[in-house]
């Protein structure tokens, strides 16, 4: 049994809520306009969260690696 101290909550973990809330709040992005290169907003908003999700996860990853 390894007796490591429990990790405390750090505000960086709140970044994980941003993509979760943004993508679950469907009425916000359930529309066609504005279009981007002919792609309806509904689709390009979701696709942009691939990059947005990485941007939110990276600081959490760095924090976890620093505190190993």
Residue pairs with C-beta under 8 A, 6 or more apart in sequence:
7 67
10 63
12 59
12 60
12 63
13 60
15 56
15 57
15 59
15 60
16 56
16 57
16 60
18 52
18 56
19 49
19 52
19 53
19 56
22 28
22 49
22 52
23 46
23 49
29 41
29 42
29 45
29 46
30 42
31 40
31 41
31 42
32 40
32 41
32 42
33 40
33 41
34 41
35 41
36 44
